[in-house]
Amino acid sequence: MNLTEKENAPVRGFQALELARTPRWGKTLALWCAAIFGFLVLLLFLPWTQNISSYGTLTTISPAERPQTINSTIAGRIEKWHVREGQLVEKGDTIVSLAEVKDKYMDPALLKRLEEQLKAKEQSLEATEQKAEDLDRQLEALRQGLQVSLDKARNKVRQTRLKVQSDSADVIAQRNEAQIARVRLERQETLYRQGLKSLNEVESARLKQQEAQAKLVSSQNKLGTSRNELVNARLELSSLQAEYADKIAKAEAEQNATRSYAYSAASEIAKARSELSSTVIRSSFYQITAPQQGYVVKTLKAGIGEIVKEAEAIATVVPVAPHLAAELYVNPLDLPLLRTGQEVRLQFEGWPTLVFSGWPNISTGTFAGKIAVIDNLDTQGKYRILVTPDPKEEPWPEQLRVGSGVYGWALLGNVPVWYELWRQMNGFPADFPRNGPQAAPYKEKLKPTKDDAAKEEDK
């Protein structure tokens, strides 16, 4: 049925109102936007844990548990491999056997020959020391003989001197007697000329005078002989001293030469012992053994007969069940915010994680640790820290290996989200934690301290 224009006018008015009304989906969108905005506003006031993040690798806290390269102490030729890569070895297990390549040590009976040389030199030293002792006794005998001979010669000199003194007294006495006999003879001759004495008496006095003169000459000759004997005794004493001094000097020279040879022999023996000991020790280096329990992860030499140089790497061994630690590097700007014992969250390569760095409690797949070491020396502009597992938290996975990558962030104080966004936009550093590893809440940090209040009162 057709309607007139007058009847259709109200209908057109309702359609215009319907078009002017807000659509229902617009209201829904507005409500969602308001809810999201309100949620974001609330989110800005949630606590956010400030942190310092850095990358690094897994290592061990003990140097003895880190991957170790086994080196050959001596040069040699590979004779036999006793292990394969990935094999577990115990401490002292033989990894590879080497053969000698130096001509000096190729004699199979070298140790026996060195022992024989050492024994011969020791016997030579014993004989030399015995000779030195004999020379000591000879020198002692010479010194004693010299003393006896000197005493004997001195006694002879004293006796000869006494004899000279006695003969000198005899000469004086005979000279006096000769003088008396001459005076008597002159007196007898005078009396004879006066006729008071007979010729026989004069002849008798002359005979006595001649006898006295003869005795005087005899005593003088005897004195001369005694003096010559004294001179000879003194010469004999001097020659005796010179003779024994020469003998003693020769004996001492021979003794010194013997001792010098003994010292030289002792030096050669020490050298021979050192060579023997070095050879024995070198023979033990033909078997390269594992320094500790671990896995042979890589052999750096291959084949049989390959030449190995001194101190050249042979294989790499990784200890069993090392005590792992995360080796992280932080910027110098963040270093004052860190201290030993501070909590760190770690994300290991190969482990699925859902990380909220500011909300560590709701993150999954991360593991706890504590800072154990902070280096005092920078490494290429950054400082190294070592993080060990936290015994109170979940243990680290057993599948972790040394050298794996790790991402960590050290937890600092709690601040509102809006404050953290404002700090990040302005490039300000994180707040310094005042009380322990975790800082006080944001509002507590803004409270004035007692020192600040005292300064205000002074002003």
Backbone torsions as a table, in degrees:
resi	resn	phi	psi	omega
1	MET	NA	134.2	-178.2
2	ASN	-85.5	136.8	178.2
3	LEU	-100.1	152.1	178.2
4	THR	-80.5	168.5	-180.0
5	GLU	-65.5	-30.4	-179.5
6	LYS	-69.9	-37.2	179.9
7	GLU	-73.5	-28.0	-177.3
8	ASN	-83.9	-9.3	-177.4
9	ALA	-63.5	-45.9	178.8
10	PRO	-62.6	-36.0	-179.0
11	VAL	-63.5	-42.3	178.8
12	ARG	-64.7	-31.4	178.4
13	GLY	-66.2	-42.9	178.3
14	PHE	-64.8	-35.7	178.1
15	GLN	-65.4	-36.1	178.3
16	ALA	-67.4	-39.9	176.8
17	LEU	-63.9	-38.1	179.6
18	GLU	-64.2	-38.1	179.3
19	LEU	-70.9	-30.8	-178.9
20	ALA	-78.5	-19.1	-177.9
21	ARG	-72.4	145.3	178.9
22	THR	-65.8	134.5	179.9
23	PRO	-66.5	154.7	-179.4
24	ARG	-66.7	-37.1	-179.7
25	TRP	-67.6	-27.2	176.1
26	GLY	-66.8	-40.8	176.7
27	LYS	-62.4	-41.5	179.4
28	THR	-62.0	-43.1	178.8
29	LEU	-63.4	-40.4	179.7
30	ALA	-64.2	-42.2	177.8
31	LEU	-61.8	-42.7	178.0
32	TRP	-63.6	-42.4	179.7
33	CYS	-63.7	-41.5	178.9
34	ALA	-64.6	-40.3	179.7
35	ALA	-65.3	-43.3	179.7
36	ILE	-64.5	-42.3	179.1
37	PHE	-62.4	-43.6	178.1
38	GLY	-63.1	-38.4	178.6
39	PHE	-64.9	-40.6	179.2
40	LEU	-66.2	-38.2	177.9
41	VAL	-63.5	-44.5	177.2
42	LEU	-63.3	-36.9	-179.4
43	LEU	-62.6	-31.9	-179.4
44	LEU	-65.4	-21.6	-177.9
45	PHE	-101.0	3.8	175.2
46	LEU	-72.9	152.0	178.2
47	PRO	-72.4	139.9	179.5
48	TRP	-125.8	129.0	-179.9
49	THR	-86.1	114.1	176.0
50	GLN	-66.3	148.9	-177.2
51	ASN	-151.6	163.2	176.1
52	ILE	-120.2	116.3	-175.8
53	SER	-102.9	151.8	178.7
54	SER	-163.9	160.3	178.2
55	TYR	-104.8	159.1	177.5
56	GLY	-173.3	-161.5	-179.5
57	THR	-135.0	165.7	177.0
58	LEU	-85.6	136.3	176.3
59	THR	-138.8	-163.4	177.4
60	THR	-121.6	150.4	-180.0
61	ILE	-73.8	-25.6	179.8
62	SER	-105.1	130.1	178.3
63	PRO	-60.6	-27.8	-178.6
64	ALA	-70.6	-16.3	-177.3
65	GLU	-100.5	4.9	179.8
66	ARG	-85.9	159.8	178.1
67	PRO	-54.0	131.5	-172.4
68	GLN	-119.5	132.7	175.6
69	THR	-91.4	126.7	179.3
70	ILE	-91.8	124.7	-176.8
71	ASN	-110.1	154.8	174.9
72	SER	-86.6	124.3	-178.9
73	THR	-70.3	-34.1	-177.5
74	ILE	-121.8	164.2	173.3
75	ALA	-79.1	142.5	-178.8
76	GLY	-168.6	-177.9	179.1
77	ARG	-116.7	130.5	-179.2
78	ILE	-64.5	122.8	-178.1
79	GLU	-104.4	-37.2	-178.4
80	LYS	-161.6	137.7	172.6
81	TRP	-95.5	134.9	-179.4
82	HIS	-107.9	-2.8	-177.6
83	VAL	-135.6	170.7	172.8
84	ARG	-129.7	163.5	-178.6
85	GLU	-65.2	137.8	-177.9
86	GLY	87.4	-2.9	-178.0
87	GLN	-80.6	141.6	175.6
88	LEU	-82.6	128.2	179.7
89	VAL	-122.6	149.0	175.3
90	GLU	-96.0	164.9	178.1
91	LYS	-62.2	126.8	179.9
92	GLY	95.6	-9.3	177.6
93	ASP	-66.6	140.5	-179.6
94	THR	-76.3	129.6	179.1
95	ILE	-96.6	-46.0	-179.3
96	VAL	-150.7	147.3	176.7
97	SER	-106.9	136.9	-179.3
98	LEU	-113.0	152.8	172.8
99	ALA	-112.0	154.2	-176.1
100	GLU	-72.2	144.7	177.7
101	VAL	-122.7	-9.9	180.0
102	LYS	-91.9	136.3	-177.5
103	ASP	-61.1	-32.8	-175.3
104	LYS	-63.2	-29.0	-174.1
105	TYR	-111.4	12.9	-176.2
106	MET	-81.8	-14.7	179.3
107	ASP	-65.0	121.4	-179.0
108	PRO	-66.6	-24.4	179.4
109	ALA	-103.2	28.9	-175.5
110	LEU	-63.4	-42.8	-178.7
111	LEU	-62.8	-41.6	179.8
112	LYS	-64.5	-41.7	-179.7
113	ARG	-67.2	-39.5	177.6
114	LEU	-64.2	-37.5	177.0
115	GLU	-65.3	-39.8	177.9
116	GLU	-64.8	-42.8	177.3
117	GLN	-61.6	-41.8	179.3
118	LEU	-64.1	-41.8	179.5
119	LYS	-64.6	-41.8	179.0
120	ALA	-63.1	-41.2	179.3
121	LYS	-68.5	-35.2	177.0
122	GLU	-66.5	-40.1	176.6
123	GLN	-65.5	-39.5	176.7
124	SER	-62.2	-39.1	178.0
125	LEU	-66.0	-39.7	177.9
126	GLU	-62.1	-43.5	178.5
127	ALA	-63.5	-40.2	179.4
128	THR	-66.0	-41.0	177.9
129	GLU	-65.4	-36.3	176.2
130	GLN	-64.8	-41.0	177.1
131	LYS	-63.2	-39.8	178.1
132	ALA	-63.3	-38.7	177.0
133	GLU	-65.6	-40.3	176.8
134	ASP	-61.8	-40.3	178.2
135	LEU	-66.5	-33.9	175.4
136	ASP	-62.0	-44.7	178.3
137	ARG	-65.7	-37.9	178.1
138	GLN	-63.4	-42.3	178.0
139	LEU	-63.7	-39.4	178.7
140	GLU	-64.7	-40.3	177.8
141	ALA	-65.6	-40.5	178.3
142	LEU	-63.2	-41.9	179.8
143	ARG	-66.2	-40.5	176.8
144	GLN	-66.0	-43.1	177.2
145	GLY	-62.0	-38.9	177.3
146	LEU	-62.0	-42.0	-178.9
147	GLN	-64.8	-42.9	178.7
148	VAL	-64.2	-46.1	-179.4
149	SER	-63.7	-38.9	178.5
150	LEU	-65.4	-42.4	177.8
151	ASP	-61.6	-42.1	179.1
152	LYS	-63.9	-44.0	-179.6
153	ALA	-67.0	-38.1	178.6
154	ARG	-66.8	-39.4	176.2
155	ASN	-61.4	-40.4	178.7
156	LYS	-64.5	-39.0	177.8
157	VAL	-64.1	-42.3	178.8
158	ARG	-64.9	-42.4	178.6
159	GLN	-63.2	-42.4	179.8
160	THR	-65.6	-38.0	178.0
161	ARG	-64.2	-41.2	176.9
162	LEU	-64.4	-37.9	177.9
163	LYS	-65.2	-39.1	177.2
164	VAL	-62.9	-42.4	178.1
165	GLN	-62.8	-41.4	178.5
166	SER	-64.4	-43.9	179.5
167	ASP	-66.3	-35.0	177.1
168	SER	-63.8	-39.9	176.9
169	ALA	-64.7	-38.5	177.5
170	ASP	-63.8	-41.1	179.4
171	VAL	-61.9	-42.7	179.4
172	ILE	-63.5	-42.6	179.8
173	ALA	-65.1	-43.7	179.2
174	GLN	-67.3	-33.9	177.5
175	ARG	-65.3	-39.3	177.3
176	ASN	-65.4	-43.2	178.3
177	GLU	-63.3	-41.0	178.8
178	ALA	-64.0	-38.1	178.1
179	GLN	-65.1	-42.4	178.6
180	ILE	-65.1	-42.9	179.8
181	ALA	-63.7	-38.3	178.5
182	ARG	-66.1	-39.3	178.9
183	VAL	-65.6	-41.8	178.7
184	ARG	-64.1	-41.7	178.7
185	LEU	-62.1	-42.8	179.1
186	GLU	-63.8	-38.4	179.5
187	ARG	-67.1	-42.0	179.5
188	GLN	-64.6	-40.6	179.0
189	GLU	-64.2	-40.0	178.6
190	THR	-63.8	-45.2	179.0
191	LEU	-67.3	-33.3	178.0
192	TYR	-66.0	-40.7	178.8
193	ARG	-67.8	-26.5	178.2
194	GLN	-85.6	-6.5	177.4
195	GLY	84.6	14.0	-178.3
196	LEU	-91.5	-20.6	179.9
197	LYS	-122.4	152.1	179.7
198	SER	-87.3	169.5	-179.5
199	LEU	-68.0	-34.9	179.2
200	ASN	-62.1	-41.0	179.4
201	GLU	-65.0	-37.5	178.3
202	VAL	-66.1	-43.4	-179.9
203	GLU	-64.4	-38.6	178.5
204	SER	-64.1	-41.0	177.9
205	ALA	-66.3	-38.0	178.8
206	ARG	-65.5	-38.8	179.9
207	LEU	-64.3	-42.9	178.5
208	LYS	-64.2	-36.6	179.2
209	GLN	-66.6	-39.4	179.2
210	GLN	-67.7	-40.4	177.6
211	GLU	-62.5	-42.0	178.6
212	ALA	-63.7	-39.0	179.2
213	GLN	-66.8	-37.7	179.0
214	ALA	-66.6	-41.8	177.5
215	LYS	-63.1	-36.3	178.1
216	LEU	-63.5	-45.2	179.0
217	VAL	-63.8	-40.5	179.7
218	SER	-64.0	-43.8	179.1
219	SER	-66.3	-35.3	176.9
220	GLN	-65.6	-41.4	176.9
221	ASN	-63.6	-41.0	178.5
222	LYS	-63.3	-39.0	177.0
223	LEU	-63.8	-41.9	178.2
224	GLY	-62.5	-40.8	177.6
225	THR	-63.2	-41.6	179.4
226	SER	-63.6	-40.7	178.6
227	ARG	-64.3	-39.9	176.9
228	ASN	-63.4	-40.2	177.5
229	GLU	-63.5	-37.3	177.3
230	LEU	-63.8	-43.4	177.9
231	VAL	-62.3	-43.2	179.8
232	ASN	-64.5	-38.2	178.8
233	ALA	-64.6	-41.0	177.7
234	ARG	-65.7	-41.7	177.2
235	LEU	-63.5	-39.5	178.7
236	GLU	-64.3	-38.8	177.0
237	LEU	-62.3	-45.3	179.9
238	SER	-65.1	-44.9	-179.8
239	SER	-65.4	-34.4	177.8
240	LEU	-64.2	-43.2	177.2
241	GLN	-62.0	-44.0	179.5
242	ALA	-65.0	-40.5	-178.8
243	GLU	-63.4	-48.0	-179.6
244	TYR	-69.2	-34.6	176.7
245	ALA	-61.4	-39.1	178.2
246	ASP	-66.3	-44.5	179.2
247	LYS	-63.0	-43.2	-179.7
248	ILE	-66.1	-39.8	178.8
249	ALA	-62.7	-42.3	178.2
250	LYS	-64.4	-41.7	179.5
251	ALA	-65.4	-41.1	178.4
252	GLU	-65.6	-39.5	177.7
253	ALA	-62.6	-43.0	178.0
254	GLU	-65.9	-37.7	177.9
255	GLN	-64.1	-44.0	178.4
256	ASN	-62.8	-40.7	178.2
257	ALA	-63.8	-39.4	179.1
258	THR	-65.6	-43.8	179.0
259	ARG	-65.9	-37.9	177.0
260	SER	-61.6	-42.2	177.3
261	TYR	-64.9	-37.3	178.5
262	ALA	-64.2	-42.4	177.8
263	TYR	-63.2	-41.1	178.2
264	SER	-63.7	-40.8	178.0
265	ALA	-65.2	-38.8	177.3
266	ALA	-63.4	-39.4	177.5
267	SER	-64.4	-41.5	178.4
268	GLU	-65.4	-36.8	178.2
269	ILE	-65.1	-43.5	177.9
270	ALA	-61.1	-40.7	178.4
271	LYS	-65.4	-41.0	179.3
272	ALA	-66.2	-40.2	177.5
273	ARG	-63.5	-42.0	178.2
274	SER	-62.8	-42.2	179.3
275	GLU	-65.2	-41.0	178.5
276	LEU	-64.6	-45.0	179.1
277	SER	-63.3	-42.3	179.0
278	SER	-63.1	-38.5	179.4
279	THR	-67.4	-40.4	177.6
280	VAL	-62.9	-44.8	179.0
281	ILE	-64.9	-39.8	179.9
282	ARG	-62.6	-37.4	179.9
283	SER	-63.3	-27.6	177.8
284	SER	-75.5	-18.1	179.8
285	PHE	-80.5	-6.5	177.5
286	TYR	-67.6	-23.9	177.2
287	GLN	-106.9	109.3	178.6
288	ILE	-86.0	119.3	-173.4
289	THR	-111.6	163.9	178.5
290	ALA	-76.2	130.7	-179.1
291	PRO	-73.8	-20.6	-179.6
292	GLN	-162.5	172.5	179.0
293	GLN	-69.5	135.7	-179.7
294	GLY	176.3	-174.1	179.9
295	TYR	-107.4	136.0	173.7
296	VAL	-80.1	102.5	-174.1
297	VAL	-89.5	-23.8	-177.7
298	LYS	-160.3	133.6	172.8
299	THR	-101.9	129.5	-174.3
300	LEU	-94.3	-7.0	174.1
301	LYS	-125.3	151.3	-176.2
302	ALA	-133.8	157.2	172.7
303	GLY	82.0	175.8	178.2
304	ILE	-110.4	135.6	179.1
305	GLY	92.2	-0.5	178.6
306	GLU	-73.0	139.4	-177.5
307	ILE	-82.6	134.9	178.3
308	VAL	-115.4	132.9	178.8
309	LYS	-86.0	167.9	176.6
310	GLU	-64.9	137.3	178.0
311	ALA	63.5	18.4	178.5
312	GLU	-84.2	143.0	-178.3
313	ALA	-70.6	138.2	-178.9
314	ILE	-109.7	-47.3	-176.5
315	ALA	-155.6	167.2	177.6
316	THR	-119.1	131.7	-178.6
317	VAL	-120.5	134.0	176.6
318	VAL	-109.6	125.2	-179.6
319	PRO	-61.6	156.3	178.5
320	VAL	-81.8	134.9	175.2
321	ALA	49.0	61.1	177.7
322	PRO	-73.7	157.2	175.5
323	HIS	-83.0	102.0	-172.7
324	LEU	-74.5	155.6	174.3
325	ALA	-149.0	145.2	177.8
326	ALA	-88.7	125.6	179.8
327	GLU	-100.3	105.4	-176.9
328	LEU	-114.0	154.9	179.8
329	TYR	-122.8	127.0	-177.4
330	VAL	-118.6	158.3	178.4
331	ASN	-73.8	150.4	178.0
332	PRO	-59.1	-27.6	179.6
333	LEU	-64.8	-31.5	-177.7
334	ASP	-92.0	-8.5	-174.6
335	LEU	-61.5	-40.9	179.9
336	PRO	-62.9	-17.2	-178.6
337	LEU	-84.5	-6.2	-175.2
338	LEU	-107.3	150.7	175.6
339	ARG	-153.5	157.4	-180.0
340	THR	-63.4	142.8	-177.5
341	GLY	89.0	-4.4	-178.2
342	GLN	-73.7	145.4	-176.8
343	GLU	-75.4	140.1	179.3
344	VAL	-136.6	138.5	173.3
345	ARG	-103.4	139.8	-173.5
346	LEU	-126.0	142.0	174.8
347	GLN	-121.1	118.3	-176.4
348	PHE	-95.2	144.5	177.1
349	GLU	-65.0	133.7	179.6
350	GLY	96.3	-7.4	178.6
351	TRP	-109.0	121.8	-180.0
352	PRO	-64.4	136.1	-177.2
353	THR	-140.1	154.5	168.9
354	LEU	-125.8	107.5	-167.4
355	VAL	-111.4	131.0	165.1
356	PHE	-122.1	99.6	-171.0
357	SER	-60.4	-31.3	-179.6
358	GLY	-85.3	-14.6	178.7
359	TRP	-124.8	75.0	-175.4
360	PRO	-63.4	-22.7	-176.7
361	ASN	-71.8	-24.3	-178.7
362	ILE	-103.5	1.6	176.3
363	SER	-76.8	146.3	178.5
364	THR	-123.5	150.4	179.0
365	GLY	84.5	3.5	177.9
366	THR	-104.5	161.3	-176.7
367	PHE	-128.8	150.8	-175.2
368	ALA	-90.2	151.0	175.6
369	GLY	-154.6	169.4	177.8
370	LYS	-131.5	144.2	179.9
371	ILE	-69.4	123.2	179.9
372	ALA	-103.3	-34.9	-175.6
373	VAL	-138.8	137.1	171.3
374	ILE	-125.2	117.5	-177.5
375	ASP	-66.5	147.2	175.1
376	ASN	-94.4	-4.0	-178.5
377	LEU	-123.2	133.7	-177.9
378	ASP	-77.0	154.5	177.1
379	THR	-124.3	103.4	-179.0
380	GLN	54.6	46.0	174.5
381	GLY	85.3	1.6	178.1
382	LYS	-131.3	160.8	-179.6
383	TYR	-109.8	138.4	-177.5
384	ARG	-91.4	139.1	172.3
385	ILE	-127.0	146.8	176.8
386	LEU	-111.6	128.3	-178.2
387	VAL	-114.1	125.8	179.2
388	THR	-107.3	160.3	-179.7
389	PRO	-61.9	146.6	175.7
390	ASP	-86.5	114.8	-176.1
391	PRO	-63.8	-19.0	-178.4
392	LYS	-86.2	-10.0	-176.8
393	GLU	-108.9	-175.0	179.9
394	GLU	-63.2	132.3	-179.2
395	PRO	-66.8	155.5	178.6
396	TRP	-69.7	155.1	-179.5
397	PRO	-62.1	143.8	179.2
398	GLU	-72.2	-19.0	-177.1
399	GLN	-79.5	-3.6	-179.3
400	LEU	-65.4	144.5	180.0
401	ARG	-127.1	151.3	177.4
402	VAL	-63.1	132.8	-179.4
403	GLY	100.3	-10.7	178.1
404	SER	-67.7	152.3	179.4
405	GLY	-76.3	152.2	-179.9
406	VAL	-148.5	142.8	176.2
407	TYR	-119.9	128.1	-176.7
408	GLY	-134.8	155.7	175.0
409	TRP	-140.7	127.1	178.9
410	ALA	-82.4	130.8	-176.1
411	LEU	-85.2	132.3	179.7
412	LEU	-112.2	-137.7	-178.0
413	GLY	-85.7	167.7	177.8
414	ASN	-97.6	130.7	178.6
415	VAL	-137.0	162.2	175.0
416	PRO	-64.9	156.6	-179.5
417	VAL	-63.3	-40.9	-178.8
418	TRP	-61.7	-36.4	179.9
419	TYR	-67.7	-38.9	179.7
420	GLU	-66.8	-40.3	177.3
421	LEU	-63.8	-42.4	179.1
422	TRP	-63.2	-39.9	179.5
423	ARG	-65.9	-41.9	-179.1
424	GLN	-66.2	-40.5	-179.4
425	MET	-66.6	-31.5	-179.7
426	ASN	-91.8	-5.4	178.2
427	GLY	71.5	25.3	179.1
428	PHE	-79.7	151.0	176.6
429	PRO	-72.1	164.4	177.5
430	ALA	-66.7	156.5	-179.5
431	ASP	-68.2	140.3	-179.5
432	PHE	-74.8	123.6	179.2
433	PRO	-72.0	126.9	-175.2
434	ARG	-91.5	-36.6	-171.8
435	ASN	-120.2	89.5	176.0
436	GLY	80.8	-171.4	-177.9
437	PRO	-62.9	-33.4	178.8
438	GLN	-102.7	131.9	-177.7
439	ALA	-76.3	166.7	174.9
440	ALA	-71.0	159.2	177.7
441	PRO	-57.1	161.7	-174.4
442	TYR	-59.2	-43.2	-178.0
443	LYS	-66.4	-36.7	179.6
444	GLU	-65.6	-32.1	179.7
445	LYS	-67.1	-31.1	-176.4
446	LEU	-80.2	-11.2	179.1
447	LYS	-70.7	138.0	179.1
448	PRO	-69.2	144.8	177.9
449	THR	-84.4	172.7	178.6
450	LYS	-64.0	-37.1	178.6
451	ASP	-64.2	-40.3	178.4
452	ASP	-64.0	-40.5	179.0
453	ALA	-64.9	-39.4	179.0
454	ALA	-64.9	-39.5	178.6
455	LYS	-64.2	-39.2	178.8
456	GLU	-64.3	-40.0	178.1
457	GLU	-64.1	-39.7	178.4
458	ASP	-63.0	-38.6	179.4
459	LYS	-65.5	NA	NA
